[in-house]
Amino acid sequence: MVCPFCDMDKLEIVLSNDLAFAIFDKYPVNSGHLLIIPFRHFSSWFNATKEEREAILELIDRAKVYIDDNFSPDGYNLGINVGELAGQTIFHLHVHLIPRYKGDIDDPTGGVRGVIPEKRIYKR
């Protein structure tokens, strides 16, 4: 199976730099959900070079400005799934930049802790 992030002819790149690019998620959580992806194929954040990490972080900053300008969200979730048991389904590193909007969930308390639903809301 061909990696969907490596088949560059089929991708609509929104932003890019020398080492990474951003595309809209095919199955977005919310309007404006972008994926930031290194050009080099590898599966984990922990396998990225220092230069790739810097390029990804630079692109996250640019992607936030793009989403702010085009979608006006009220907040963001930023996430990386590493490994099948963490929910990774495409084994080419990608960072989710998910815009959040007031009312998109009744109670957003816990944010990314919601990957395990019963752990999302906790007592402070």
PyMOL commands that place a pseudoatom at each C-alpha (Angstrom):
pseudoatom trace, name=CA, resn=MET, resi=1, chain=A, elem=C, hetatm=0, pos=[0.000, 0.000, 0.000]
pseudoatom trace, name=CA, resn=VAL, resi=2, chain=A, elem=C, hetatm=0, pos=[1.290, 3.438, -0.964]
pseudoatom trace, name=CA, resn=CYS, resi=3, chain=A, elem=C, hetatm=0, pos=[1.493, 5.967, 1.843]
pseudoatom trace, name=CA, resn=PRO, resi=4, chain=A, elem=C, hetatm=0, pos=[-1.190, 8.625, 1.192]
pseudoatom trace, name=CA, resn=PHE, resi=5, chain=A, elem=C, hetatm=0, pos=[1.204, 11.348, 2.351]
pseudoatom trace, name=CA, resn=CYS, resi=6, chain=A, elem=C, hetatm=0, pos=[3.977, 10.234, -0.005]
pseudoatom trace, name=CA, resn=ASP, resi=7, chain=A, elem=C, hetatm=0, pos=[1.793, 10.319, -3.140]
pseudoatom trace, name=CA, resn=MET, resi=8, chain=A, elem=C, hetatm=0, pos=[2.448, 14.014, -3.694]
pseudoatom trace, name=CA, resn=ASP, resi=9, chain=A, elem=C, hetatm=0, pos=[0.528, 14.169, -6.988]
pseudoatom trace, name=CA, resn=LYS, resi=10, chain=A, elem=C, hetatm=0, pos=[-2.743, 13.537, -5.129]
pseudoatom trace, name=CA, resn=LEU, resi=11, chain=A, elem=C, hetatm=0, pos=[-2.222, 16.089, -2.343]
pseudoatom trace, name=CA, resn=GLU, resi=12, chain=A, elem=C, hetatm=0, pos=[-3.461, 19.659, -2.223]
pseudoatom trace, name=CA, resn=ILE, resi=13, chain=A, elem=C, hetatm=0, pos=[-0.690, 21.358, -0.289]
pseudoatom trace, name=CA, resn=VAL, resi=14, chain=A, elem=C, hetatm=0, pos=[-1.832, 24.449, 1.615]
pseudoatom trace, name=CA, resn=LEU, resi=15, chain=A, elem=C, hetatm=0, pos=[1.553, 25.513, 3.048]
pseudoatom trace, name=CA, resn=SER, resi=16, chain=A, elem=C, hetatm=0, pos=[5.093, 24.187, 2.875]
pseudoatom trace, name=CA, resn=ASN, resi=17, chain=A, elem=C, hetatm=0, pos=[8.733, 24.776, 3.648]
pseudoatom trace, name=CA, resn=ASP, resi=18, chain=A, elem=C, hetatm=0, pos=[11.871, 22.831, 2.713]
pseudoatom trace, name=CA, resn=LEU, resi=19, chain=A, elem=C, hetatm=0, pos=[11.172, 19.842, 4.969]
pseudoatom trace, name=CA, resn=ALA, resi=20, chain=A, elem=C, hetatm=0, pos=[7.424, 19.761, 5.629]
pseudoatom trace, name=CA, resn=PHE, resi=21, chain=A, elem=C, hetatm=0, pos=[4.013, 20.588, 4.218]
pseudoatom trace, name=CA, resn=ALA, resi=22, chain=A, elem=C, hetatm=0, pos=[0.437, 21.131, 5.409]
pseudoatom trace, name=CA, resn=ILE, resi=23, chain=A, elem=C, hetatm=0, pos=[-2.779, 19.717, 3.985]
pseudoatom trace, name=CA, resn=PHE, resi=24, chain=A, elem=C, hetatm=0, pos=[-6.375, 19.674, 5.144]
pseudoatom trace, name=CA, resn=ASP, resi=25, chain=A, elem=C, hetatm=0, pos=[-7.304, 16.487, 7.006]
pseudoatom trace, name=CA, resn=LYS, resi=26, chain=A, elem=C, hetatm=0, pos=[-9.398, 14.159, 4.820]
pseudoatom trace, name=CA, resn=TYR, resi=27, chain=A, elem=C, hetatm=0, pos=[-11.604, 13.397, 7.851]
pseudoatom trace, name=CA, resn=PRO, resi=28, chain=A, elem=C, hetatm=0, pos=[-11.571, 16.719, 9.733]
pseudoatom trace, name=CA, resn=VAL, resi=29, chain=A, elem=C, hetatm=0, pos=[-12.600, 17.047, 13.352]
pseudoatom trace, name=CA, resn=ASN, resi=30, chain=A, elem=C, hetatm=0, pos=[-13.573, 20.682, 12.656]
pseudoatom trace, name=CA, resn=SER, resi=31, chain=A, elem=C, hetatm=0, pos=[-13.415, 23.166, 9.795]
pseudoatom trace, name=CA, resn=GLY, resi=32, chain=A, elem=C, hetatm=0, pos=[-9.815, 24.137, 9.137]
pseudoatom trace, name=CA, resn=HIS, resi=33, chain=A, elem=C, hetatm=0, pos=[-8.251, 20.943, 10.580]
pseudoatom trace, name=CA, resn=LEU, resi=34, chain=A, elem=C, hetatm=0, pos=[-4.750, 20.785, 9.092]
pseudoatom trace, name=CA, resn=LEU, resi=35, chain=A, elem=C, hetatm=0, pos=[-2.076, 18.105, 9.103]
pseudoatom trace, name=CA, resn=ILE, resi=36, chain=A, elem=C, hetatm=0, pos=[1.571, 19.138, 9.163]
pseudoatom trace, name=CA, resn=ILE, resi=37, chain=A, elem=C, hetatm=0, pos=[3.694, 16.410, 7.585]
pseudoatom trace, name=CA, resn=PRO, resi=38, chain=A, elem=C, hetatm=0, pos=[7.413, 15.991, 6.899]
pseudoatom trace, name=CA, resn=PHE, resi=39, chain=A, elem=C, hetatm=0, pos=[8.328, 15.187, 3.306]
pseudoatom trace, name=CA, resn=ARG, resi=40, chain=A, elem=C, hetatm=0, pos=[10.557, 12.329, 4.447]
pseudoatom trace, name=CA, resn=HIS, resi=41, chain=A, elem=C, hetatm=0, pos=[8.635, 9.153, 5.262]
pseudoatom trace, name=CA, resn=PHE, resi=42, chain=A, elem=C, hetatm=0, pos=[9.028, 7.961, 8.865]
pseudoatom trace, name=CA, resn=SER, resi=43, chain=A, elem=C, hetatm=0, pos=[6.444, 7.098, 11.469]
pseudoatom trace, name=CA, resn=SER, resi=44, chain=A, elem=C, hetatm=0, pos=[7.239, 8.854, 14.732]
pseudoatom trace, name=CA, resn=TRP, resi=45, chain=A, elem=C, hetatm=0, pos=[8.008, 12.303, 16.123]
pseudoatom trace, name=CA, resn=PHE, resi=46, chain=A, elem=C, hetatm=0, pos=[10.823, 10.547, 17.942]
pseudoatom trace, name=CA, resn=ASN, resi=47, chain=A, elem=C, hetatm=0, pos=[12.469, 9.633, 14.609]
pseudoatom trace, name=CA, resn=ALA, resi=48, chain=A, elem=C, hetatm=0, pos=[12.476, 13.203, 13.295]
pseudoatom trace, name=CA, resn=THR, resi=49, chain=A, elem=C, hetatm=0, pos=[15.751, 15.027, 12.932]
pseudoatom trace, name=CA, resn=LYS, resi=50, chain=A, elem=C, hetatm=0, pos=[16.277, 18.304, 14.758]
pseudoatom trace, name=CA, resn=GLU, resi=51, chain=A, elem=C, hetatm=0, pos=[15.882, 20.111, 11.424]
pseudoatom trace, name=CA, resn=GLU, resi=52, chain=A, elem=C, hetatm=0, pos=[12.617, 18.304, 10.645]
pseudoatom trace, name=CA, resn=ARG, resi=53, chain=A, elem=C, hetatm=0, pos=[11.205, 19.146, 14.074]
pseudoatom trace, name=CA, resn=GLU, resi=54, chain=A, elem=C, hetatm=0, pos=[12.129, 22.803, 13.606]
pseudoatom trace, name=CA, resn=ALA, resi=55, chain=A, elem=C, hetatm=0, pos=[10.536, 22.827, 10.134]
pseudoatom trace, name=CA, resn=ILE, resi=56, chain=A, elem=C, hetatm=0, pos=[7.349, 21.214, 11.485]
pseudoatom trace, name=CA, resn=LEU, resi=57, chain=A, elem=C, hetatm=0, pos=[7.127, 23.704, 14.358]
pseudoatom trace, name=CA, resn=GLU, resi=58, chain=A, elem=C, hetatm=0, pos=[7.683, 26.630, 11.976]
pseudoatom trace, name=CA, resn=LEU, resi=59, chain=A, elem=C, hetatm=0, pos=[4.902, 25.320, 9.760]
pseudoatom trace, name=CA, resn=ILE, resi=60, chain=A, elem=C, hetatm=0, pos=[2.561, 24.870, 12.745]
pseudoatom trace, name=CA, resn=ASP, resi=61, chain=A, elem=C, hetatm=0, pos=[3.003, 28.576, 13.509]
pseudoatom trace, name=CA, resn=ARG, resi=62, chain=A, elem=C, hetatm=0, pos=[2.251, 29.518, 9.886]
pseudoatom trace, name=CA, resn=ALA, resi=63, chain=A, elem=C, hetatm=0, pos=[-0.705, 27.120, 9.784]
pseudoatom trace, name=CA, resn=LYS, resi=64, chain=A, elem=C, hetatm=0, pos=[-2.200, 28.741, 12.873]
pseudoatom trace, name=CA, resn=VAL, resi=65, chain=A, elem=C, hetatm=0, pos=[-2.065, 32.151, 11.179]
pseudoatom trace, name=CA, resn=TYR, resi=66, chain=A, elem=C, hetatm=0, pos=[-3.673, 30.634, 8.061]
pseudoatom trace, name=CA, resn=ILE, resi=67, chain=A, elem=C, hetatm=0, pos=[-6.476, 29.046, 10.097]
pseudoatom trace, name=CA, resn=ASP, resi=68, chain=A, elem=C, hetatm=0, pos=[-6.983, 32.217, 12.158]
pseudoatom trace, name=CA, resn=ASP, resi=69, chain=A, elem=C, hetatm=0, pos=[-7.328, 34.270, 8.968]
pseudoatom trace, name=CA, resn=ASN, resi=70, chain=A, elem=C, hetatm=0, pos=[-9.635, 31.817, 7.179]
pseudoatom trace, name=CA, resn=PHE, resi=71, chain=A, elem=C, hetatm=0, pos=[-11.698, 30.146, 9.916]
pseudoatom trace, name=CA, resn=SER, resi=72, chain=A, elem=C, hetatm=0, pos=[-11.509, 32.357, 13.070]
pseudoatom trace, name=CA, resn=PRO, resi=73, chain=A, elem=C, hetatm=0, pos=[-11.495, 29.566, 15.680]
pseudoatom trace, name=CA, resn=ASP, resi=74, chain=A, elem=C, hetatm=0, pos=[-11.794, 30.109, 19.404]
pseudoatom trace, name=CA, resn=GLY, resi=75, chain=A, elem=C, hetatm=0, pos=[-8.992, 27.701, 20.387]
pseudoatom trace, name=CA, resn=TYR, resi=76, chain=A, elem=C, hetatm=0, pos=[-6.802, 24.830, 19.204]
pseudoatom trace, name=CA, resn=ASN, resi=77, chain=A, elem=C, hetatm=0, pos=[-5.792, 21.269, 19.942]
pseudoatom trace, name=CA, resn=LEU, resi=78, chain=A, elem=C, hetatm=0, pos=[-2.411, 20.126, 18.722]
pseudoatom trace, name=CA, resn=GLY, resi=79, chain=A, elem=C, hetatm=0, pos=[-1.712, 16.410, 18.622]
pseudoatom trace, name=CA, resn=ILE, resi=80, chain=A, elem=C, hetatm=0, pos=[0.493, 13.603, 17.390]
pseudoatom trace, name=CA, resn=ASN, resi=81, chain=A, elem=C, hetatm=0, pos=[-0.438, 9.917, 17.515]
pseudoatom trace, name=CA, resn=VAL, resi=82, chain=A, elem=C, hetatm=0, pos=[2.636, 7.698, 17.867]
pseudoatom trace, name=CA, resn=GLY, resi=83, chain=A, elem=C, hetatm=0, pos=[1.996, 4.000, 17.382]
pseudoatom trace, name=CA, resn=GLU, resi=84, chain=A, elem=C, hetatm=0, pos=[-1.038, 1.870, 16.667]
pseudoatom trace, name=CA, resn=LEU, resi=85, chain=A, elem=C, hetatm=0, pos=[-2.078, 1.690, 20.333]
pseudoatom trace, name=CA, resn=ALA, resi=86, chain=A, elem=C, hetatm=0, pos=[-2.058, 5.484, 20.482]
pseudoatom trace, name=CA, resn=GLY, resi=87, chain=A, elem=C, hetatm=0, pos=[-4.457, 5.611, 17.538]
pseudoatom trace, name=CA, resn=GLN, resi=88, chain=A, elem=C, hetatm=0, pos=[-1.997, 6.135, 14.684]
pseudoatom trace, name=CA, resn=THR, resi=89, chain=A, elem=C, hetatm=0, pos=[-3.478, 4.800, 11.437]
pseudoatom trace, name=CA, resn=ILE, resi=90, chain=A, elem=C, hetatm=0, pos=[-1.117, 6.316, 8.858]
pseudoatom trace, name=CA, resn=PHE, resi=91, chain=A, elem=C, hetatm=0, pos=[2.468, 5.484, 9.737]
pseudoatom trace, name=CA, resn=HIS, resi=92, chain=A, elem=C, hetatm=0, pos=[3.982, 8.639, 8.303]
pseudoatom trace, name=CA, resn=LEU, resi=93, chain=A, elem=C, hetatm=0, pos=[4.452, 11.275, 10.994]
pseudoatom trace, name=CA, resn=HIS, resi=94, chain=A, elem=C, hetatm=0, pos=[1.780, 13.950, 10.944]
pseudoatom trace, name=CA, resn=VAL, resi=95, chain=A, elem=C, hetatm=0, pos=[0.786, 16.610, 13.437]
pseudoatom trace, name=CA, resn=HIS, resi=96, chain=A, elem=C, hetatm=0, pos=[-2.880, 17.515, 13.807]
pseudoatom trace, name=CA, resn=LEU, resi=97, chain=A, elem=C, hetatm=0, pos=[-3.654, 21.210, 14.213]
pseudoatom trace, name=CA, resn=ILE, resi=98, chain=A, elem=C, hetatm=0, pos=[-7.330, 21.178, 15.115]
pseudoatom trace, name=CA, resn=PRO, resi=99, chain=A, elem=C, hetatm=0, pos=[-9.224, 24.451, 15.417]
pseudoatom trace, name=CA, resn=ARG, resi=100, chain=A, elem=C, hetatm=0, pos=[-11.836, 24.518, 18.164]
pseudoatom trace, name=CA, resn=TYR, resi=101, chain=A, elem=C, hetatm=0, pos=[-15.039, 26.523, 18.167]
pseudoatom trace, name=CA, resn=LYS, resi=102, chain=A, elem=C, hetatm=0, pos=[-17.302, 27.614, 20.992]
pseudoatom trace, name=CA, resn=GLY, resi=103, chain=A, elem=C, hetatm=0, pos=[-20.051, 25.001, 21.283]
pseudoatom trace, name=CA, resn=ASP, resi=104, chain=A, elem=C, hetatm=0, pos=[-18.335, 22.261, 19.226]
pseudoatom trace, name=CA, resn=ILE, resi=105, chain=A, elem=C, hetatm=0, pos=[-18.558, 20.104, 22.381]
pseudoatom trace, name=CA, resn=ASP, resi=106, chain=A, elem=C, hetatm=0, pos=[-20.701, 20.717, 25.460]
pseudoatom trace, name=CA, resn=ASP, resi=107, chain=A, elem=C, hetatm=0, pos=[-17.783, 20.755, 27.904]
pseudoatom trace, name=CA, resn=PRO, resi=108, chain=A, elem=C, hetatm=0, pos=[-14.261, 20.914, 26.472]
pseudoatom trace, name=CA, resn=THR, resi=109, chain=A, elem=C, hetatm=0, pos=[-12.639, 20.464, 29.907]
pseudoatom trace, name=CA, resn=GLY, resi=110, chain=A, elem=C, hetatm=0, pos=[-9.658, 18.143, 29.679]
pseudoatom trace, name=CA, resn=GLY, resi=111, chain=A, elem=C, hetatm=0, pos=[-8.918, 18.794, 25.998]
pseudoatom trace, name=CA, resn=VAL, resi=112, chain=A, elem=C, hetatm=0, pos=[-6.517, 16.184, 24.652]
pseudoatom trace, name=CA, resn=ARG, resi=113, chain=A, elem=C, hetatm=0, pos=[-7.090, 14.054, 27.741]
pseudoatom trace, name=CA, resn=GLY, resi=114, chain=A, elem=C, hetatm=0, pos=[-10.248, 13.030, 25.853]
pseudoatom trace, name=CA, resn=VAL, resi=115, chain=A, elem=C, hetatm=0, pos=[-8.247, 10.397, 23.980]
pseudoatom trace, name=CA, resn=ILE, resi=116, chain=A, elem=C, hetatm=0, pos=[-9.384, 8.251, 26.914]
pseudoatom trace, name=CA, resn=PRO, resi=117, chain=A, elem=C, hetatm=0, pos=[-12.942, 9.579, 27.352]
pseudoatom trace, name=CA, resn=GLU, resi=118, chain=A, elem=C, hetatm=0, pos=[-13.407, 8.665, 31.027]
pseudoatom trace, name=CA, resn=LYS, resi=119, chain=A, elem=C, hetatm=0, pos=[-10.162, 10.561, 31.841]
pseudoatom trace, name=CA, resn=ARG, resi=120, chain=A, elem=C, hetatm=0, pos=[-11.135, 13.771, 30.041]
pseudoatom trace, name=CA, resn=ILE, resi=121, chain=A, elem=C, hetatm=0, pos=[-13.033, 15.464, 32.848]
pseudoatom trace, name=CA, resn=TYR, resi=122, chain=A, elem=C, hetatm=0, pos=[-11.182, 15.397, 36.134]
pseudoatom trace, name=CA, resn=LYS, resi=123, chain=A, elem=C, hetatm=0, pos=[-11.317, 17.188, 39.446]
pseudoatom trace, name=CA, resn=ARG, resi=124, chain=A, elem=C, hetatm=0, pos=[-8.822, 19.977, 39.891]
for i in range(1, 124): cmd.bond("trace and resi %d" % i, "trace and resi %d" % (i + 1))
show_as sticks, trace
zoom trace
